Every structure is written in C-alpha cells, then in structure tokens.
Amino acid sequence: MVKVEIVDEKDDNNSPYASRSPSRTSSVESFDSGLSDSPEESLWDRVKALVDIVPPATRYTIYSNLSKTAKVAKKTSKIAGNVIWIVTTSALLVGLPLAISLEDEAKIVAQEKEMLAQQQGAQQMLAGYPQPGSNPNQPKQGIVPPGF
C-alpha cells in the first residue's frame, strides 16, 4: 500500500538525497543510510501494490474469466463425483451379488462333474467283476486288477 507523507522543505537537510559534498561516494553513503531507516516492505505488500498498475477494465476481465473458469471446474467436478458415486454403488449392489452367485454356480458344476467322474470310475471297476445271475463262463470284460 502506498503511504503519502507531507514533507516540509525545512527538513531537506535530513533527506538521504541531500548532500552538500560533490563527491559520488558521499551521496551513495547518505542514500544507503537513508534506506536502513525506512520500514521493511514485504513481498506481499509489493504484489498488492502491483494491482494499481493494471487498469480496472483489465482487472474486471481477468476476474470474470477466472470466476467463470472456477464455476465450470466446480460444476464439472460435481458431475464427475456423482457419476463415480453411481457407478461404484451400482457395482456394489448389482455386480457383487452377481459375482458371488456365479462363483457358487461354478462350484456346484465342479462338484457335479466330480460326482459323475466318481460314479463312472465305480461303474468301470464293477464292470470287471461278474454280476450275480450272469454266466461265469463268459469272458470278463473291462479292467481286472492283478491277483483276481
């Protein structure tokens, strides 16, 4: 922020720029000593002072463009968040039970195949033995384990 001070002409002797000697070094020394007495200005203060350099019409245009961009970004992020929410909840409510039921169905099918394989293996084993009421002179069919 710019501060305006009224300076009396009587106090010119105390000014860091006022020097009675013609030498260059003495004027620089008086200028350096004057800077150390002034209050420190922060970087933020300097940036805020730059606002006065930009004309009001340009400042308004920049502000309106930035605010429009912020509104569009906010609306887009809200819509994207809603879409993501819908997709994830739908996947949890529909997809997860469907996946669990398909997995259970696959287990049941695997168990049925295993039971059929066991039954076929048992039938093949029994096919080698003579059935009661059959002719013992008929040649044996199927696999006969050793020793029988």
Backbone as CSV, one residue per row, in Angstrom:
resi,resn,N_x,N_y,N_z,CA_x,CA_y,CA_z,C_x,C_y,C_z
1,MET,0.849,-1.148,0.000,0.000,0.000,0.000,0.906,1.226,0.000
2,VAL,0.535,2.222,-0.720,1.325,3.435,-0.837,0.918,4.389,0.274
3,LYS,1.929,4.915,0.968,1.661,5.881,2.029,2.117,7.249,1.555
4,VAL,1.275,8.238,1.752,1.589,9.601,1.350,1.931,10.398,2.597
5,GLU,3.078,11.048,2.560,3.508,11.869,3.692,3.787,13.285,3.198
6,ILE,3.475,14.215,4.027,3.765,15.614,3.708,5.156,15.926,4.256
7,VAL,6.019,16.425,3.381,7.394,16.720,3.767,7.579,18.238,3.727
8,ASP,8.035,18.761,4.818,8.322,20.197,4.869,9.654,20.465,4.192
9,GLU,9.769,21.632,3.565,11.010,21.989,2.884,12.104,22.356,3.868
10,LYS,11.739,22.607,5.083,12.736,22.952,6.094,13.574,21.740,6.462
11,ASP,13.011,20.513,6.306,13.719,19.292,6.715,14.562,18.710,5.593
12,ASP,14.906,19.477,4.578,15.709,18.957,3.460,17.099,18.530,3.905
13,ASN,17.580,19.047,4.979,18.925,18.680,5.442,18.949,17.226,5.925
14,ASN,17.824,16.698,6.369,17.773,15.323,6.869,17.497,14.312,5.750
15,SER,17.239,14.750,4.561,16.937,13.851,3.450,18.177,13.046,3.070
16,PRO,18.042,11.775,2.756,19.208,10.982,2.369,19.758,11.404,1.022
17,TYR,18.979,12.125,0.231,19.434,12.547,-1.083,20.125,13.914,-1.046
18,ALA,19.921,14.603,0.004,20.529,15.939,0.094,21.963,15.790,0.570
19,SER,22.850,16.265,-0.230,24.261,16.193,0.134,24.946,17.465,-0.333
20,ARG,25.785,18.012,0.512,26.481,19.247,0.147,27.828,18.949,-0.512
21,SER,28.302,17.727,-0.356,29.607,17.412,-0.947,29.408,16.951,-2.388
22,PRO,30.322,17.310,-3.284,30.184,16.959,-4.691,30.624,15.524,-5.003
23,SER,31.197,14.839,-4.048,31.737,13.505,-4.365,30.616,12.479,-4.533
24,ARG,30.907,11.515,-5.342,29.922,10.476,-5.635,29.744,9.531,-4.451
25,THR,30.775,9.198,-3.742,30.713,8.234,-2.645,29.916,8.776,-1.472
26,SER,30.018,10.018,-1.222,29.291,10.558,-0.083,27.781,10.530,-0.339
27,SER,27.373,10.738,-1.605,25.942,10.696,-1.884,25.420,9.259,-1.789
28,VAL,26.219,8.289,-2.173,25.808,6.897,-2.057,25.731,6.500,-0.592
29,GLU,26.675,6.962,0.189,26.647,6.647,1.615,25.414,7.245,2.276
30,SER,25.072,8.448,1.900,23.889,9.061,2.506,22.615,8.351,2.036
31,PHE,22.605,7.852,0.789,21.451,7.100,0.295,21.321,5.772,1.039
32,ASP,22.419,5.054,1.252,22.393,3.789,1.982,21.949,3.986,3.422
33,SER,22.375,5.040,4.035,21.976,5.263,5.419,20.484,5.594,5.500
34,GLY,19.950,6.213,4.477,18.529,6.532,4.453,17.665,5.297,4.268
35,LEU,18.164,4.281,3.568,17.388,3.059,3.360,17.252,2.252,4.640
36,SER,18.249,2.275,5.463,18.204,1.471,6.687,17.178,2.038,7.675
37,ASP,16.859,3.321,7.569,15.887,3.925,8.476,14.441,3.678,8.037
38,SER,14.227,3.290,6.769,12.860,3.124,6.272,12.276,1.781,6.751
39,PRO,10.945,1.700,6.891,10.331,0.436,7.326,10.467,-0.628,6.235
40,GLU,10.535,-1.898,6.643,10.688,-3.011,5.703,9.359,-3.257,4.971
41,GLU,9.459,-3.467,3.682,8.291,-3.751,2.870,8.361,-5.222,2.454
42,SER,7.301,-5.968,2.711,7.316,-7.401,2.403,7.006,-7.629,0.925
43,LEU,7.245,-8.842,0.490,6.966,-9.201,-0.887,5.464,-9.120,-1.173
44,TRP,4.654,-9.505,-0.205,3.202,-9.453,-0.379,2.726,-8.010,-0.560
45,ASP,3.335,-7.092,0.186,2.977,-5.683,0.035,3.302,-5.191,-1.370
46,ARG,4.410,-5.632,-1.914,4.784,-5.224,-3.266,3.824,-5.799,-4.306
47,VAL,3.417,-7.055,-4.106,2.481,-7.669,-5.051,1.136,-6.956,-4.990
48,LYS,0.674,-6.632,-3.789,-0.591,-5.914,-3.660,-0.517,-4.537,-4.307
49,ALA,0.647,-3.922,-4.272,0.798,-2.605,-4.891,0.750,-2.697,-6.417
50,LEU,1.051,-3.867,-6.971,1.008,-4.027,-8.424,-0.411,-3.977,-8.975
51,VAL,-1.406,-4.140,-8.121,-2.802,-4.090,-8.562,-3.112,-2.741,-9.191
52,ASP,-2.496,-1.717,-8.681,-2.765,-0.376,-9.203,-2.215,-0.176,-10.604
53,ILE,-1.276,-1.010,-11.023,-0.688,-0.867,-12.353,-1.667,-1.337,-13.424
54,VAL,-2.439,-2.397,-13.119,-3.380,-2.963,-14.092,-4.637,-2.098,-14.125
55,PRO,-5.097,-1.726,-15.314,-6.302,-0.891,-15.421,-7.549,-1.637,-14.909
56,PRO,-8.534,-0.897,-14.407,-9.737,-1.538,-13.855,-10.484,-2.417,-14.855
57,ALA,-10.558,-2.014,-16.112,-11.260,-2.826,-17.116,-10.557,-4.171,-17.305
58,THR,-9.245,-4.138,-17.350,-8.477,-5.378,-17.499,-8.625,-6.243,-16.261
59,ARG,-8.588,-5.618,-15.071,-8.782,-6.379,-13.831,-10.139,-7.051,-13.816
60,TYR,-11.178,-6.357,-14.257,-12.527,-6.930,-14.290,-12.589,-8.111,-15.269
61,THR,-11.961,-7.958,-16.430,-11.950,-9.042,-17.427,-11.244,-10.270,-16.873
62,ILE,-10.102,-10.078,-16.245,-9.352,-11.198,-15.657,-10.177,-11.862,-14.563
63,TYR,-10.772,-11.041,-13.711,-11.582,-11.590,-12.614,-12.768,-12.390,-13.142
64,SER,-13.467,-11.848,-14.148,-14.650,-12.549,-14.681,-14.247,-13.853,-15.365
65,ASN,-13.124,-13.856,-16.088,-12.663,-15.089,-16.730,-12.285,-16.140,-15.684
66,LEU,-11.596,-15.728,-14.641,-11.212,-16.673,-13.590,-12.433,-17.207,-12.849
67,SER,-13.410,-16.345,-12.596,-14.600,-16.819,-11.883,-15.423,-17.776,-12.752
68,LYS,-15.516,-17.514,-14.052,-16.220,-18.435,-14.950,-15.510,-19.790,-14.996
69,THR,-14.197,-19.754,-15.069,-13.426,-20.994,-15.096,-13.613,-21.773,-13.802
70,ALA,-13.630,-21.083,-12.686,-13.828,-21.752,-11.394,-15.219,-22.368,-11.313
71,LYS,-16.240,-21.670,-11.808,-17.608,-22.216,-11.799,-17.708,-23.464,-12.661
72,VAL,-17.108,-23.431,-13.846,-17.143,-24.598,-14.739,-16.409,-25.774,-14.102
73,ALA,-15.250,-25.506,-13.499,-14.486,-26.578,-12.853,-15.266,-27.174,-11.688
74,LYS,-15.940,-26.338,-10.918,-16.720,-26.825,-9.786,-17.881,-27.685,-10.258
75,LYS,-18.587,-27.225,-11.289,-19.731,-27.970,-11.808,-19.275,-29.301,-12.413
76,THR,-18.177,-29.277,-13.161,-17.649,-30.495,-13.775,-17.223,-31.501,-12.727
77,SER,-16.547,-31.030,-11.689,-16.109,-31.954,-10.635,-17.301,-32.530,-9.874
78,LYS,-18.351,-31.750,-9.697,-19.544,-32.255,-9.018,-20.223,-33.332,-9.858
79,ILE,-20.348,-33.100,-11.160,-20.949,-34.094,-12.046,-20.098,-35.357,-12.087
80,ALA,-18.784,-35.191,-12.181,-17.894,-36.355,-12.206,-17.999,-37.143,-10.903
81,GLY,-18.086,-36.456,-9.781,-18.242,-37.133,-8.497,-19.539,-37.910,-8.421
82,ASN,-20.628,-37.328,-8.929,-21.914,-38.030,-8.940,-21.863,-39.272,-9.822
83,VAL,-21.228,-39.155,-10.992,-21.122,-40.308,-11.891,-20.306,-41.421,-11.232
84,ILE,-19.205,-41.065,-10.611,-18.375,-42.065,-9.928,-19.156,-42.715,-8.794
85,TRP,-19.924,-41.937,-8.064,-20.735,-42.487,-6.967,-21.763,-43.488,-7.504
86,ILE,-22.436,-43.139,-8.586,-23.446,-44.027,-9.169,-22.811,-45.328,-9.650
87,VAL,-21.673,-45.226,-10.317,-21.019,-46.424,-10.845,-20.564,-47.344,-9.712
88,THR,-19.957,-46.793,-8.675,-19.460,-47.647,-7.593,-20.598,-48.275,-6.805
89,THR,-21.647,-47.534,-6.512,-22.754,-48.131,-5.761,-23.485,-49.166,-6.600
90,SER,-23.620,-48.928,-7.893,-24.246,-49.927,-8.765,-23.404,-51.191,-8.818
91,ALA,-22.104,-51.033,-8.900,-21.223,-52.203,-8.930,-21.328,-52.990,-7.632
92,LEU,-21.437,-52.297,-6.524,-21.554,-52.996,-5.246,-22.911,-53.668,-5.081
93,LEU,-23.964,-52.998,-5.485,-25.303,-53.537,-5.276,-25.704,-54.591,-6.304
94,VAL,-25.212,-54.490,-7.533,-25.592,-55.427,-8.580,-24.461,-56.398,-8.898
95,GLY,-23.282,-55.871,-9.092,-22.157,-56.691,-9.536,-21.648,-57.671,-8.502
96,LEU,-21.549,-57.263,-7.266,-21.018,-58.141,-6.227,-21.917,-59.349,-5.987
97,PRO,-23.223,-59.203,-5.797,-24.062,-60.400,-5.652,-24.034,-61.288,-6.904
98,LEU,-23.973,-60.676,-8.079,-23.896,-61.452,-9.313,-22.612,-62.270,-9.357
99,ALA,-21.503,-61.672,-8.999,-20.228,-62.385,-8.993,-20.243,-63.524,-7.981
100,ILE,-20.832,-63.302,-6.827,-20.904,-64.347,-5.798,-21.778,-65.502,-6.281
101,SER,-22.911,-65.197,-6.908,-23.790,-66.270,-7.394,-23.130,-67.053,-8.523
102,LEU,-22.402,-66.378,-9.417,-21.693,-67.085,-10.484,-20.612,-68.000,-9.911
103,GLU,-19.932,-67.548,-8.884,-18.901,-68.373,-8.240,-19.534,-69.599,-7.582
104,ASP,-20.660,-69.408,-6.917,-21.363,-70.553,-6.305,-21.827,-71.539,-7.372
105,GLU,-22.332,-71.032,-8.482,-22.778,-71.899,-9.576,-21.611,-72.695,-10.142
106,ALA,-20.444,-72.049,-10.277,-19.258,-72.752,-10.778,-18.833,-73.855,-9.803
107,LYS,-18.940,-73.614,-8.503,-18.607,-74.643,-7.508,-19.560,-75.828,-7.617
108,ILE,-20.846,-75.554,-7.795,-21.844,-76.629,-7.915,-21.581,-77.465,-9.161
109,VAL,-21.266,-76.811,-10.282,-20.967,-77.525,-11.525,-19.730,-78.392,-11.343
110,ALA,-18.704,-77.870,-10.670,-17.481,-78.647,-10.438,-17.768,-79.861,-9.550
111,GLN,-18.604,-79.713,-8.545,-18.967,-80.832,-7.679,-19.753,-81.886,-8.454
112,GLU,-20.662,-81.466,-9.328,-21.433,-82.416,-10.131,-20.515,-83.204,-11.060
113,LYS,-19.557,-82.528,-11.684,-18.600,-83.218,-12.565,-17.776,-84.229,-11.768
114,GLU,-17.360,-83.852,-10.574,-16.582,-84.760,-9.727,-17.414,-85.978,-9.339
115,MET,-18.680,-85.778,-9.000,-19.545,-86.899,-8.631,-19.765,-87.829,-9.829
116,LEU,-19.969,-87.283,-11.027,-20.129,-88.116,-12.225,-18.864,-88.912,-12.510
117,ALA,-17.704,-88.276,-12.332,-16.443,-88.986,-12.551,-16.290,-90.128,-11.550
118,GLN,-16.661,-89.911,-10.317,-16.580,-90.971,-9.305,-17.539,-92.103,-9.649
119,GLN,-18.739,-91.773,-10.096,-19.707,-92.816,-10.457,-19.212,-93.624,-11.662
120,GLN,-18.650,-92.939,-12.651,-18.142,-93.651,-13.831,-16.964,-94.535,-13.454
121,GLY,-16.113,-94.059,-12.556,-14.982,-94.877,-12.103,-15.455,-96.098,-11.353
122,ALA,-16.479,-95.961,-10.532,-17.018,-97.094,-9.778,-17.677,-98.087,-10.727
123,GLN,-18.364,-97.590,-11.754,-19.005,-98.489,-12.717,-17.958,-99.254,-13.517
124,GLN,-16.849,-98.603,-13.855,-15.789,-99.287,-14.596,-15.134,-100.361,-13.733
125,MET,-15.010,-100.073,-12.448,-14.415,-101.066,-11.556,-15.353,-102.273,-11.422
126,LEU,-16.641,-102.008,-11.302,-17.604,-103.093,-11.130,-17.837,-103.857,-12.438
127,ALA,-17.553,-103.257,-13.566,-17.775,-103.902,-14.850,-16.855,-105.116,-15.017
128,GLY,-15.728,-105.145,-14.351,-14.782,-106.253,-14.457,-15.206,-107.455,-13.642
129,TYR,-16.068,-107.311,-12.668,-16.499,-108.419,-11.812,-17.763,-109.061,-12.380
130,PRO,-17.924,-110.368,-12.182,-19.157,-110.994,-12.675,-20.341,-110.573,-11.839
131,GLN,-21.399,-110.280,-12.473,-22.624,-109.878,-11.804,-23.351,-111.131,-11.314
132,PRO,-24.054,-111.067,-10.191,-24.810,-112.229,-9.762,-25.915,-112.535,-10.776
133,GLY,-26.045,-113.815,-11.095,-27.051,-114.241,-12.055,-26.534,-114.246,-13.475
134,SER,-25.262,-113.901,-13.682,-24.717,-113.910,-15.031,-23.935,-115.210,-15.246
135,ASN,-23.609,-115.530,-16.444,-22.882,-116.746,-16.798,-21.410,-116.571,-16.456
136,PRO,-20.855,-117.424,-15.562,-19.459,-117.265,-15.181,-18.507,-117.682,-16.294
137,ASN,-18.961,-118.413,-17.301,-18.093,-118.864,-18.378,-17.847,-117.767,-19.417
138,GLN,-18.588,-116.718,-19.354,-18.384,-115.626,-20.313,-17.050,-114.958,-20.003
139,PRO,-16.366,-114.535,-21.033,-15.091,-113.852,-20.779,-15.340,-112.515,-20.050
140,LYS,-14.407,-112.199,-19.199,-14.531,-110.973,-18.408,-14.217,-109.766,-19.277
141,GLN,-14.969,-108.758,-19.037,-14.737,-107.527,-19.781,-14.268,-106.450,-18.828
142,GLY,-13.514,-105.538,-19.307,-13.044,-104.421,-18.501,-11.681,-104.709,-17.889
143,ILE,-11.309,-103.894,-16.990,-10.005,-103.976,-16.356,-10.112,-104.928,-15.168
144,VAL,-9.143,-105.850,-15.091,-9.104,-106.777,-13.957,-7.863,-106.435,-13.145
145,PRO,-8.043,-106.110,-11.856,-6.867,-105.796,-11.058,-6.003,-107.049,-10.888
146,PRO,-4.689,-106.878,-10.696,-3.819,-108.049,-10.566,-4.159,-108.845,-9.307
147,GLY,-4.092,-110.159,-9.417,-4.390,-111.035,-8.293,-5.805,-111.545,-8.278
148,PHE,-6.660,-111.156,-9.175,-8.039,-111.630,-9.186,-8.288,-112.485,-10.375
